[in-house]
């Protein structure tokens, strides 16, 4: 596969460090600006300074290592800040408010129902909007908050504390994405560019405070692909790593069924490994074990709903377009969904996806300082996406590797599924980058490859776009709290 596995640093150490940091943030701040005071702020700053020092020491010497360390520190810092100024009811998707009743329809109610009843809702999930999702995220949140309110009963309604979980998911995803750069046979500059492509991506910053099931689903999807690549490179094809892949895919689907789409590039890797193997019988039985673990984990909730209420396996709740007609995309020629532009066009899949990748559902245009930064961020991200497409072509011209093929399968499978989804569910809320976040793994790969495989000018443009997106994203999400004060 022409991979050079970077064995420096253990992933479990990064995961443990992420857990310690998130616990520290929870204890010191309660994950809420409302609970902050001068003493807590000082303790948080001192803790972050110490954590940053450990990151600098751990990354080692050399220019690229120092840049990677600084990028990691900035990425952790902006995610933590975002969690502090974003409440449990702010900048969320289908979460609504906690301690409120909406007829059991939202993620908040899903978590509260499990917390109070210790069982799944025994009603047709088609009548309860977000309850059609598998329950892993909601179970984890309910268990966590149940422990939290027993330890700190005076904060029994501080639902912001749940964001320490999403912050943890985001930081572990960051650690895995950093490890990816060690698989791609990149130059030191290429590794830096690839890592910077994902480290300060706005969507991952949003995920640090998101209480729906996207952050956990993406974490397991990314982890399963990483394990698959490491497993393939292992001459002995470790059964333990194979089971790790199976567990991650299954748990990802148990968080959100669409996470299972990551199985497409993984299936290609496994099929290729099978035909290359000299012990096909042993590998066959190992694959059977893989399915025995993965399939029940990933599909039990859908099987349950089908048995009880005949709910189709691929059921997806649709928004209420009677009360919210603005969500509906009117029937139109196919190409209009890609080629129509204008201020009143909210159905162009390309432009809406680019916009959501930078701002999610937030609207910064009414506040000039943030609007200006956002304008530069969107422009830089658009240029970056264009360079990714061009670098995809240049890489294929220069290199016909297994890794290149895997990244292409990842990219094509995710984008094809997304386009089909946008047409099958013609709503404005369907067009969102959060549904195709794993594509950024391939995007980072091709951006990193531009340092070696693309013409020099293209490499410079790619590098400039990557740094511009990172800088403007960091600035915007360090200042986005200003919008809350302006609109309060």
C-alpha positions as CSV (number, residue, x, y, z in Angstrom):
1,X,0.0,0.0,0.0
2,X,3.1,2.2,0.1
3,X,2.2,3.3,3.7
4,X,4.8,4.4,6.1
5,X,3.2,3.9,9.5
6,X,4.2,6.6,12.0
7,X,4.6,4.7,15.3
8,X,5.6,7.8,17.2
9,X,3.2,8.5,20.0
10,X,0.4,6.2,21.2
11,X,-3.2,6.9,20.3
12,X,-4.4,5.7,23.7
13,X,-2.2,8.4,25.3
14,X,-3.9,11.1,23.3
15,X,-7.3,9.6,24.2
16,X,-6.5,9.5,27.9
17,X,-5.1,13.1,27.7
18,X,-8.4,14.2,26.0
19,X,-10.4,12.6,28.7
20,X,-8.4,14.3,31.5
21,X,-8.7,17.7,29.8
22,X,-12.5,17.3,29.3
23,X,-12.9,16.3,32.9
24,X,-10.8,19.2,34.0
25,X,-12.9,21.6,32.0
26,X,-16.1,20.1,33.4
27,X,-14.9,20.4,37.0
28,X,-13.6,23.9,36.7
29,X,-16.2,25.5,34.4
30,X,-19.3,23.3,34.3
31,X,-18.9,23.8,30.5
32,X,-20.8,27.1,30.9
33,X,-19.9,30.8,30.8
34,X,-22.7,31.4,33.3
35,X,-20.7,29.5,36.0
36,X,-17.4,31.2,35.4
37,X,-15.8,33.7,37.8
38,X,-12.2,35.2,38.0
39,X,-10.9,32.3,40.0
40,X,-12.2,29.6,37.7
41,X,-10.9,31.6,34.7
42,X,-7.4,31.7,36.2
43,X,-7.5,28.0,37.0
44,X,-8.6,27.2,33.5
45,X,-5.9,29.3,31.9
46,X,-3.2,27.8,34.1
47,X,-4.5,24.3,33.3
48,X,-4.5,25.0,29.6
49,X,-1.0,26.4,29.8
50,X,0.2,23.2,31.4
51,X,-1.6,21.0,28.9
52,X,-0.1,23.0,26.1
53,X,3.4,22.6,27.5
54,X,2.9,18.8,27.5
55,X,1.7,18.9,23.9
56,X,4.8,20.8,22.9
57,X,7.1,18.4,24.7
58,X,5.3,15.3,23.3
59,X,5.5,16.4,19.6
60,X,9.3,16.6,19.7
61,X,11.8,18.9,17.9
62,X,11.8,20.2,14.3
63,X,9.8,22.9,12.5
64,X,7.0,20.6,11.4
65,X,6.7,19.1,14.8
66,X,6.4,22.5,16.4
67,X,3.8,23.6,13.9
68,X,1.8,20.4,14.6
69,X,2.0,21.1,18.3
70,X,0.8,24.7,17.9
71,X,-2.0,23.7,15.6
72,X,-3.1,21.0,18.1
73,X,-3.0,23.6,21.0
74,X,-5.1,26.1,18.9
75,X,-7.5,23.4,17.9
76,X,-8.1,22.3,21.5
77,X,-8.3,25.9,22.7
78,X,-10.9,27.0,20.2
79,X,-13.0,23.9,20.8
80,X,-12.9,24.5,24.5
81,X,-13.8,28.1,24.2
82,X,-16.7,27.2,21.8
83,X,-18.1,24.8,24.4
84,X,-17.9,27.4,27.1
85,X,-19.9,30.1,25.2
86,X,-22.3,27.7,23.5
87,X,-25.1,26.4,25.8
88,X,-27.0,23.1,25.5
89,X,-29.7,24.9,23.6
90,X,-27.6,27.0,21.3
91,X,-26.3,26.1,17.8
92,X,-27.7,22.6,18.0
93,X,-29.5,20.4,15.5
94,X,-32.9,19.0,16.5
95,X,-32.0,19.1,20.2
96,X,-34.5,21.8,21.4
97,X,-34.5,22.7,25.1
98,X,-33.9,20.5,28.1
99,X,-36.4,20.5,31.0
100,X,-39.2,21.1,28.4
101,X,-41.8,18.9,26.8
102,X,-42.3,18.8,23.0
103,X,-44.2,15.5,22.7
104,X,-41.1,13.4,22.8
105,X,-39.6,14.5,19.5
106,X,-36.1,15.9,20.1
107,X,-32.7,14.7,21.1
108,X,-33.0,16.5,24.5
109,X,-36.2,14.5,25.2
110,X,-34.5,11.3,24.0
111,X,-31.8,11.8,26.5
112,X,-34.1,12.8,29.3
113,X,-36.5,9.9,28.6
114,X,-33.6,7.4,29.0
115,X,-32.3,9.2,32.0
116,X,-35.6,9.0,33.9
117,X,-37.0,5.7,32.6
118,X,-33.9,3.5,32.0
119,X,-35.5,1.9,28.9
120,X,-36.3,2.7,25.3
121,X,-39.5,4.4,24.3
122,X,-42.0,1.6,23.5
123,X,-44.0,3.5,20.9
124,X,-43.8,3.7,17.1
125,X,-40.7,5.8,16.5
126,X,-42.1,7.3,13.4
127,X,-44.4,9.3,15.6
128,X,-41.5,10.8,17.6
129,X,-39.2,12.5,15.1
130,X,-35.6,12.1,16.3
131,X,-36.4,8.9,18.2
132,X,-35.9,7.0,15.0
133,X,-32.1,7.3,15.5
134,X,-30.3,4.5,17.2
135,X,-29.7,5.3,20.9
136,X,-25.9,5.0,21.6
137,X,-25.3,8.8,21.9
138,X,-28.4,9.2,24.0
139,X,-27.6,6.3,26.3
140,X,-24.0,7.6,26.8
141,X,-25.4,11.1,27.5
142,X,-28.1,9.8,29.9
143,X,-25.6,7.6,31.9
144,X,-23.0,10.4,32.0
145,X,-25.5,13.0,33.2
146,X,-27.0,10.6,35.7
147,X,-23.6,10.1,37.3
148,X,-22.9,13.9,37.1
149,X,-26.0,15.0,38.9
150,X,-25.4,12.4,41.6
151,X,-21.9,13.7,42.2
152,X,-23.0,17.3,41.9
153,X,-26.7,17.5,42.8
154,X,-26.7,21.3,43.0
155,X,-26.0,21.2,39.2
156,X,-28.7,18.7,38.4
157,X,-30.1,21.0,35.7
158,X,-26.8,22.1,34.2
159,X,-27.3,20.4,30.9
160,X,-24.3,22.3,29.5
161,X,-22.2,19.6,31.3
162,X,-23.1,17.2,28.5
163,X,-20.9,19.2,26.2
164,X,-17.9,17.8,28.0
165,X,-18.8,14.5,26.2
166,X,-19.1,16.1,22.8
167,X,-15.8,17.9,23.5
168,X,-14.2,14.6,24.3
169,X,-15.5,13.0,21.0
170,X,-14.2,16.0,19.1
171,X,-10.7,15.8,20.6
172,X,-10.4,12.0,20.1
173,X,-11.4,12.5,16.5
174,X,-8.7,15.2,16.2
175,X,-6.1,12.8,17.6
176,X,-7.2,10.1,15.1
177,X,-7.0,12.5,12.2
178,X,-3.5,13.5,13.2
179,X,-2.5,9.8,13.2
180,X,-3.9,9.5,9.7
181,X,-1.1,11.8,8.4
182,X,1.4,9.1,9.4
183,X,-0.3,6.6,7.0
184,X,-0.1,8.6,3.8
185,X,3.6,8.6,2.8
186,X,3.7,12.4,2.9
187,X,6.6,14.8,3.1
188,X,6.9,16.7,6.4
189,X,5.3,19.8,4.7
190,X,2.6,17.5,3.3
191,X,1.8,16.2,6.8
192,X,1.5,19.7,8.2
193,X,-0.8,20.8,5.4
194,X,-3.0,17.6,5.7
195,X,-3.3,18.0,9.5
196,X,-4.1,21.7,9.3
197,X,-6.8,20.9,6.7
198,X,-8.8,19.1,9.4
199,X,-7.6,20.5,12.7
200,X,-9.4,23.8,12.5
201,X,-12.2,22.9,10.2
202,X,-15.3,24.7,11.4
203,X,-17.5,21.6,11.4
204,X,-15.2,19.9,13.9
205,X,-15.4,23.0,16.1
206,X,-19.2,22.8,16.0
207,X,-19.1,19.2,16.9
208,X,-17.3,20.0,20.1
209,X,-20.5,21.5,21.4
210,X,-23.1,19.4,19.5
211,X,-25.4,17.3,21.6
212,X,-27.0,15.3,18.8
213,X,-25.5,12.0,17.4
214,X,-23.2,13.4,14.7
215,X,-20.0,13.8,16.7
216,X,-20.0,10.2,18.0
217,X,-21.0,8.7,14.7
218,X,-18.2,10.6,12.9
219,X,-15.7,9.6,15.6
220,X,-16.4,5.9,15.1
221,X,-16.5,6.2,11.3
222,X,-13.1,7.8,11.2
223,X,-11.7,5.4,13.8
224,X,-12.9,2.4,11.9
225,X,-11.2,3.6,8.6
226,X,-8.0,4.3,10.5
227,X,-7.9,0.8,12.0
228,X,-8.7,-0.7,8.7
229,X,-5.7,0.9,7.1
230,X,-3.4,0.0,10.0
231,X,-4.8,-3.6,9.9
232,X,-4.1,-3.9,6.2
233,X,-0.5,-2.8,6.6
234,X,0.0,-5.4,9.4
235,X,1.7,-8.4,7.9
236,X,0.0,-10.7,10.4
237,X,-3.4,-9.0,9.9
238,X,-4.1,-8.7,13.7
239,X,-7.4,-10.3,14.6
240,X,-7.6,-7.8,17.5
241,X,-7.5,-4.8,15.1
242,X,-10.1,-6.5,12.9
243,X,-12.4,-6.8,15.8
244,X,-11.7,-3.2,16.7
245,X,-12.8,-2.2,13.2
246,X,-15.9,-4.3,13.6
247,X,-16.7,-2.7,17.0
248,X,-16.2,0.8,15.6
249,X,-18.4,0.3,12.6
250,X,-21.1,-1.3,14.7
251,X,-21.0,1.4,17.4
252,X,-20.9,4.1,14.7
253,X,-24.1,2.7,13.2
254,X,-25.6,2.4,16.7
255,X,-25.0,6.2,17.0
256,X,-26.3,7.0,13.5
257,X,-27.1,4.4,10.8
258,X,-25.5,6.5,8.0
259,X,-22.1,6.0,9.8
260,X,-22.2,2.5,8.2
261,X,-21.4,4.1,4.8
262,X,-17.7,4.1,5.9
263,X,-17.9,0.3,5.4
264,X,-17.7,0.9,1.6
265,X,-13.9,1.7,1.5
266,X,-13.3,-0.7,4.4
267,X,-15.0,-3.5,2.4
268,X,-12.7,-2.8,-0.5
269,X,-9.7,-3.1,1.9
270,X,-10.9,-6.3,3.4
271,X,-11.7,-7.9,0.0
272,X,-8.2,-7.0,-1.3
273,X,-6.6,-8.4,1.8
274,X,-8.6,-11.6,1.5
275,X,-7.4,-12.3,-2.1
276,X,-3.8,-11.4,-1.1
277,X,-3.9,-13.7,1.9
278,X,-2.2,-17.1,1.9
279,X,-4.5,-18.3,4.7
280,X,-7.9,-17.6,3.2
281,X,-9.7,-20.1,5.3
282,X,-8.5,-18.5,8.6
283,X,-9.4,-15.1,7.2
284,X,-12.8,-16.3,6.2
285,X,-13.7,-17.3,9.7
286,X,-12.3,-14.1,11.0
287,X,-14.5,-12.2,8.7
288,X,-17.5,-14.2,9.9
289,X,-16.5,-13.1,13.5
290,X,-16.3,-9.5,12.2
291,X,-19.9,-9.7,11.0
292,X,-21.1,-11.4,14.1
293,X,-19.9,-8.4,16.1
294,X,-20.7,-5.6,13.6
295,X,-24.1,-6.5,12.3
296,X,-26.0,-7.0,15.6
297,X,-24.4,-3.8,17.0
298,X,-25.2,-1.7,14.0
299,X,-28.7,-3.0,13.2
300,X,-30.4,-4.2,16.3
301,X,-32.4,-1.0,16.8
302,X,-33.7,-1.1,13.2
303,X,-34.6,-4.8,13.6
304,X,-36.4,-4.0,16.8
305,X,-38.4,-1.2,15.2
306,X,-39.3,-3.4,12.2
307,X,-40.5,-6.2,14.4
308,X,-42.6,-4.0,16.6
309,X,-43.9,-1.5,14.2
310,X,-42.8,-2.5,10.7
311,X,-40.6,0.5,10.4
312,X,-38.4,0.3,7.2
313,X,-34.7,-0.2,8.0
314,X,-33.8,3.0,6.0
315,X,-36.6,5.2,7.6
316,X,-35.6,8.8,8.0
317,X,-37.9,11.4,9.6
318,X,-39.0,14.2,7.4
319,X,-39.5,17.8,8.6
320,X,-43.1,19.2,9.0
321,X,-43.4,21.3,5.8
322,X,-46.9,22.3,6.7
323,X,-45.7,24.3,9.7
324,X,-42.3,25.0,8.0
325,X,-42.9,25.3,4.3
326,X,-39.6,27.1,3.8
327,X,-37.8,23.7,4.3
328,X,-39.3,22.2,1.1
329,X,-37.3,22.4,-2.1
330,X,-39.8,22.7,-5.0
331,X,-39.6,20.3,-8.0
332,X,-37.1,21.6,-10.6
333,X,-34.8,20.4,-13.3
334,X,-31.9,18.3,-12.0
335,X,-29.1,20.7,-13.0
336,X,-30.7,23.6,-11.2
337,X,-29.7,22.0,-7.9
338,X,-26.1,22.4,-9.0
339,X,-25.9,25.4,-11.4
340,X,-28.5,27.9,-10.1
341,X,-27.0,30.8,-8.3
342,X,-28.3,34.0,-6.7
343,X,-29.3,35.6,-3.3
344,X,-32.7,33.9,-3.4
345,X,-31.4,30.5,-4.3
346,X,-31.3,28.2,-1.2
347,X,-31.5,24.9,-3.1
348,X,-28.1,24.7,-4.8
349,X,-26.4,21.6,-3.2
350,X,-22.9,22.9,-3.8
351,X,-23.2,26.4,-2.4
352,X,-25.4,25.3,0.5
353,X,-22.9,22.6,1.5
354,X,-20.0,25.0,1.3
355,X,-21.9,27.5,3.4
356,X,-22.8,24.9,6.0
357,X,-19.3,23.6,6.2
358,X,-18.2,27.1,7.3
359,X,-21.1,28.3,9.4
360,X,-23.4,25.3,10.0
361,X,-26.8,27.0,10.5
362,X,-25.6,30.3,12.0
363,X,-26.1,33.6,10.3
364,X,-23.3,36.2,10.8
365,X,-24.2,38.7,8.1
366,X,-26.0,41.1,10.4
367,X,-22.9,41.8,12.4
368,X,-20.2,43.4,10.3
369,X,-17.0,42.2,12.1
370,X,-18.1,38.6,12.0
371,X,-19.6,38.9,8.6
372,X,-16.3,40.2,7.2
373,X,-14.3,37.3,8.7
374,X,-17.0,34.9,7.5
375,X,-16.8,36.2,4.0
376,X,-13.0,35.5,3.9
377,X,-13.5,32.1,5.5
378,X,-16.1,31.1,2.9
379,X,-14.0,32.4,0.0
380,X,-10.9,30.5,1.3
381,X,-12.8,27.3,1.9
382,X,-14.3,27.5,-1.6
383,X,-10.8,27.8,-3.1
384,X,-9.6,24.9,-0.9
385,X,-12.3,22.6,-2.2
386,X,-11.5,23.5,-5.8
387,X,-7.8,22.7,-5.1
388,X,-8.8,19.4,-3.5
389,X,-10.5,18.5,-6.8
390,X,-7.5,19.5,-8.8
391,X,-5.1,17.8,-6.5
392,X,-7.2,14.6,-6.7
393,X,-6.5,14.7,-10.5
394,X,-2.8,15.5,-10.1
395,X,-2.3,12.7,-7.5
396,X,-4.0,10.2,-9.8
397,X,-1.7,11.2,-12.7
398,X,1.4,10.9,-10.6
399,X,0.5,8.0,-8.3
400,X,-1.6,4.8,-8.7
401,X,-1.4,3.6,-5.1
402,X,-3.7,1.5,-3.0
403,X,-4.1,4.4,-0.6
404,X,-5.1,6.7,-3.4
405,X,-7.8,4.2,-4.4
406,X,-9.1,3.8,-0.9
407,X,-9.4,7.6,-0.5
408,X,-11.2,7.8,-3.9
409,X,-13.7,5.2,-2.9
410,X,-14.3,7.0,0.4
411,X,-14.9,10.3,-1.5
412,X,-17.1,8.9,-4.2
413,X,-19.2,6.8,-1.9
414,X,-19.8,9.6,0.5
415,X,-20.6,12.2,-2.2
416,X,-22.8,9.8,-4.2
417,X,-24.9,8.9,-1.2
418,X,-25.2,12.5,-0.2
419,X,-26.5,13.7,-3.6
420,X,-29.0,10.8,-3.6
421,X,-30.1,11.8,-0.1
422,X,-30.5,15.5,-1.2
423,X,-32.9,14.4,-4.0
424,X,-34.7,11.7,-2.0
425,X,-35.3,14.2,0.8
426,X,-35.7,17.6,-1.0
427,X,-35.4,19.9,1.9
428,X,-33.1,22.8,2.6
429,X,-32.0,21.2,5.9
430,X,-30.8,18.1,4.0
431,X,-28.0,20.1,2.4
432,X,-25.5,20.1,5.2
433,X,-21.8,19.3,5.3
434,X,-22.3,17.4,8.6
435,X,-23.7,14.5,6.6
436,X,-20.4,14.0,4.7
437,X,-17.8,15.0,7.2
438,X,-15.6,11.8,6.4
439,X,-14.9,13.3,3.0
440,X,-12.5,15.7,4.7
441,X,-10.2,12.7,5.4
442,X,-9.8,12.3,1.6
443,X,-9.6,16.1,1.2
444,X,-6.8,16.3,3.7
445,X,-5.0,13.4,1.9
446,X,-5.1,15.2,-1.4
447,X,-4.1,18.5,0.1
448,X,-1.1,16.9,1.7
449,X,-0.2,15.1,-1.6
450,X,-0.2,18.5,-3.4
451,X,3.1,19.3,-1.7
452,X,4.7,16.4,-3.7
453,X,2.4,15.5,-6.6
454,X,0.9,18.8,-7.9
455,X,2.7,21.5,-9.8
456,X,4.5,24.0,-7.6
457,X,2.0,26.8,-8.1
458,X,-0.9,24.5,-7.2
459,X,1.0,23.4,-4.1
460,X,1.4,27.1,-3.1
461,X,-2.3,27.8,-3.7
462,X,-3.3,24.8,-1.7
463,X,-1.1,25.7,1.2
464,X,-2.3,29.2,1.1
465,X,-6.0,28.1,1.1
466,X,-5.4,25.6,4.0
467,X,-3.7,28.3,6.1
468,X,-6.3,30.9,5.3
469,X,-9.2,28.6,6.2
470,X,-7.5,27.7,9.5
471,X,-6.8,31.3,10.4
472,X,-10.2,32.7,9.6
473,X,-11.9,29.7,11.2
474,X,-9.9,30.1,14.4
475,X,-10.7,33.9,14.5
476,X,-14.4,33.5,13.7
477,X,-15.0,30.9,16.4
478,X,-13.0,32.7,19.0
479,X,-15.3,35.7,18.4
480,X,-18.6,34.1,17.5
481,X,-19.9,34.6,21.1
482,X,-20.2,38.3,20.3
483,X,-23.2,37.5,18.2
484,X,-25.0,36.0,21.2
485,X,-24.5,39.3,23.1
486,X,-25.6,41.3,20.1
487,X,-28.8,39.3,19.7
488,X,-29.6,38.7,23.4
